[in-house]
Each structure stands twice: as structure tokens, then as C-alpha cells.
Amino acid sequence: MRVVHIITCLDVGGAETMLTRLLLSAANPGQDQVVISLKDVGPLGLQLQQHGVTVYAMHMGASFSGLKAFIRLVFLLRQNIVTGK
């Protein structure tokens, strides 16, 4: 089973830290964990990657096109949920 988590960013903060703790403590051999960060990977994303969690960064910023970001997000979700790649 693949579980996809979408979060704004993976800088050190409350929700980000709790997601990191959840993913690192709930290692289940039957589950593949994927995190999509709407901004960058950040320090917690690097930590997750070191533990084998797949982390995608959308690099959304103030100048990033909302439509382009939405299309990219839909592509990532289709790739990870529908096809399981």
C-alpha cells in the first residue's frame, strides 16, 4: 500500500515535525510512504529521505504559476496513487 502525504513545507515546525515523527516511528514493511512538499525539501525532508521515504518538492513560491503547480501536483498524485510508481 502506498500512502501519500501532502504538506506545505518540511522546515522545522509543529506539523512538519509531527509528520516526520509519524513516518519514522510507523515503519511498516507493507507500506510505501511518499511526501509531497509544496515548497522545498527542507531539513526534515532530508531526514526523511535518509530513512528511505520518497520526498518530492514542488518548489512553489510567490512567482510560481498556480496552474502549473496544480498540473504538476495532479501528475505526481496520478503517478503515485494510480500507477504506484
Stockholm file with secondary structure:
# STOCKHOLM 1.0

chainA/1-85         MRVVHIITCLDVGGAETMLTRLLLSAANPGQDQVVISLKDVGPLGLQLQQHGVTVYAMHMGASFSGLKAFIRLVFLLRQNIVTGK
#=GR chainA/1-85 SS CEEEEEESCCSSSHHHHHHHHHHHHCCCTTCEEEEEESSCCHHHHHHHHHTTCEEEECCCCTTSCHHHHHHHHHHHHIIIIISCC
#=GC SS_cons        CEEEEEESCCSSSHHHHHHHHHHHHCCCTTCEEEEEESSCCHHHHHHHHHTTCEEEECCCCTTSCHHHHHHHHHHHHIIIIISCC
//
